[in-house]
Amino acid sequence: MPNGEIFSLNLIYGYLVMCGIVGYIGNRQAQPILLNSLSKLEYRGYDSCGVAVQGSAIEVYKDAVRVQELKQALPRLSGRLGIGHTRWATHGEPSQINAHPHLDCSGKIAVVHNGVISNFQRLRQQLTSEGHSLVSETDTEVIPHLIEKHYQGNIEKAVEAALGELEGSYAIVVLVAGEPKVIVARKDCPLIIGVGDGENFVASDVPAILDYTNRVIYLEEGDIGVITKDSIKITRGKIRVDRQEHRISWSREDVQKASYEHFMLKEIHEQPKAIRDTLGEYVLSTEPLIDLGLILDPNLEDLSILACGTSYHAGLIGKYVIEELLGIPVRVELASEFNHCRRTIPSTATIVLTQSGETADVLTAMKKLLEAGIRTLVITNVPGSTASRVADQTVYIKAGPEVSVAATKTFIAQLMMLYQLALSHPGVNRRICERLFAELRQLPAKVQQVLDNEHQIVDCARYLSEYDDVFFIGRGINLPIALEGALKLKEISYIHAEGYAAGELKHGPFALLDRDTPVIAIVAHDNTYGAMLTNIKEVKARKSPVIALADEADEVIGQLADLVIRVPCVSSIFSPVVNAVALQLLAYYTARCRGCPIDFPRNLAKSVTVE
Ligand code: M6R
């Protein structure tokens, strides 16, 4: 039964924005908890941040700095109740005045907000004409002023009335001087409540609260919550509602860097576990079994896959795998293209790949599918995410929390799920299936081998870090890996990189090849092998340095390429896994050589909640 009814159909024809919001109420000092929680949400935006703490009055500190810098600059704010925000600017540049929290005229009502108030211009004019003085360029600032306008002694009623005037999207936390509670509300932006003993937490996402509790309530569309240290009251349309409490299996260690310099490196190294956990959930010892009722329909004639970015590359590999094993056509669509350029619905069933489950382009595409009555299966990493609640069916990859903006272990876990999905279909030849399943179970060890040999990649990275332009070339099932390798390199090292079908270089890009443009060639031992060797010779003839990614058994490649990165031998169908891990490491170490801020690359955020 589709969950569509809980998916606000107002969702996203406008824009959603990132930003992380947090709140705390309890017996402990709020300031350190707010700052710690905010530091876990910087993947949602990090151009400015701020906190408001309620002591005898509300004190607000904010600036256009990262959370760590705010932490150092802050005086000690005494209070056991507070809210915080880390911003990804939309309305108004990153600055102290535009940072959240925002206050009303009296300074007694503080608000943090994630989302966009689409009618804020009109509201602002109206509020100004009524004597309110608004100081920032943000859309958010109208919210505390509206609450102030409606406040007649009952803050809950005032928030409700203010929300009634807002158009657009929001997750908000409201703090009022003298009131021992926070008010929360959401529409089209995620918001969770962390349940503690004698204390409660609010956050945009689970990692923010894992240091304190693993008990979580996901607010639904239109919910308004009143939270004290001992109680949580949720209403929807003035009617009291019960929201189930969930236990989160992610641990606090999962969202810490441990001894690694960056989350990205830690997450790359967690991939053998991510594979085991994702397979372990569904694979029985002798028989593949995955609950994919929707897709297991024996009469399934075609399938489409929708996704963005790295998830899209996983989808492209899924296409090869499913077409090869099931013999049905698969269309892979970029959600952003599907939303604006396609009138026709691609097929009768759709797999949606989104690690975060919050990508705006994907959610808009899902809305379109829902309206057309198309069945959707979401593959995501985040329990309770919007996509998981919209889909007909959801399966979870078990990658654990991924903090670094660059997707790594979620990509590999997505591949695992796609392999299982294809191999679980009754149409697949059982003998082939058993052989491939046996090999699938060996993949954690194969990936571990790539990780154990990372020194060879460090050398190549040092070499690559000197260049400004790079091509990645692949063929067949490794063409998406060329695209993914280029995406990874450009997003964290800022080197211009293009992923290309090896056979296409001669149709244009050859014009760019010279000794200053290295080419990274993914060499697979399948029916593309001979053609790829020819391509490498063509590239060498244009004087481009070649770094080849080849398996250990390849005795020829060393004579053709300038540098070779060796990966373990696996069947061609699984070669994207070991190749992807090697290219993640290559991107990581290249970015490190160049001194880039690897986990938080400029202009990017982990959940892309803007269209
Ligand atoms: O959460 P999603 O899988 O829907 O995210 C899609 C893309 O935004 C994401 O894969 C992005 O391309 C990554 N930063 C790539 O590393």
Residues whose N, C-alpha, C, O or C-beta is under 5 A from the ligand:
A	BS01	M6R	C308 G309 T310 S311 L353 T354 Q355 S356 G357 T359 V405 A406 A407 K606 V608
